[in-house]
């Protein structure tokens, strides 16, 4: 499994609402993530909105993103979540993930 960590930036005035949305992720979205190789998925947020994501996948971030791009539920989720993020431009949130390089892992 490849470990993936990424960054996004949530608008500071939308942090609480963003956290509330993740208390009830749609079951169809959870199933799609599982089907497309997003395992052990976690999100962490700093008070200023810096969001750090982590998940494990068989291949790569791109392969996991490509799998989700084929899921209809993902398009609806991304459209709903887009207003929470800073600096997306014309991209969806899942297309704006800045992947971090892993430099150490304790086995």
N, C-alpha and C positions, 0 to 999 in steps of 0.2 A: 504494500500500500504506500502511496505517496502522501505525505503530509503537506497540506496547503494552508498558508496563512495569508490574509489579505487585509487591506485597509480601505475604508470608505469614510466619508465625513457626513454625519447627520447634522442638520441645522439645529443649533442649540435650543431654539425656542420650540422644537418639535420632539425633543428627546423623550419626554414622558409619554407622549402619544405613540411614538415609535416603539417604546418598550411595551406599552399596552397591546399594540398590534401583535407582538410576538408572544403574548400570553395565550393566544388562541389562533395559532397558525392553522389554516384550513387543512383538514385531513387529506384532501386531494393533493395539496401542495406537499405535505409530508410524504405521501406515497410516491409522488413524482421524484422528489429528492432521493428517496431510497432506491427507486428503480434505476436512476441515472448515475448512481455511484457517489452520492454525498453521504458519507458515513461519519459518525461521531462529530457532527456539525455543531459548533458553538459560536456565539457572538458575545463580544465584550465591548463595553462602551465607557469612555472617559467622560467626565463632567462637561468638557467642551465639545462633545459630539464625535470625537475620534472613535471610530468603530473598527475593532479588530475581529476578523472572522477566522475560524479554523475548521478544517474538515479533513477527512482522509478519503482517498479515492484510488481506484486501481491504476489510473493512467496519469492524468494531468488536469490542471485547472481548465484548459481549453476543451479537453474531451468532456469534462463534467458540464461545462457551460454549453457545449454543443448538444449534449443530451437533453439538457433542460430547455434549450431553444425549440426543441421539437414537441414539447409538452404545452398544450393549450392553456392549462392552469397557470403556467409560469408567466405567460404574457399578461394575464389578468393580475397576478400578484405584483409583477414588476410595475405595471401601470399604476396600481394602487400605492406602491411604496415610493415611487419616483419623487413625489413632492417633499419627502422627508430629507432628501439628500442635497448637499451643496455641490456645485460645479459638475453637473452631469453633462451639460451641453445637450446634444441630441441622442446621447446614449442612455440605455436603461441601467438601473443600478447594478445588475449582474454583469454588465459589459464594462463597468467602470472600476472593477476591483483591481487594486494595485497589489500584485502578488509580491510577497516578501520572500527573500532568500533565506532558506534554513541554514544556519551556521553551526548548530549543535543540537543533538538529541541524545538524551540519556536513555539507553536501552535497558 
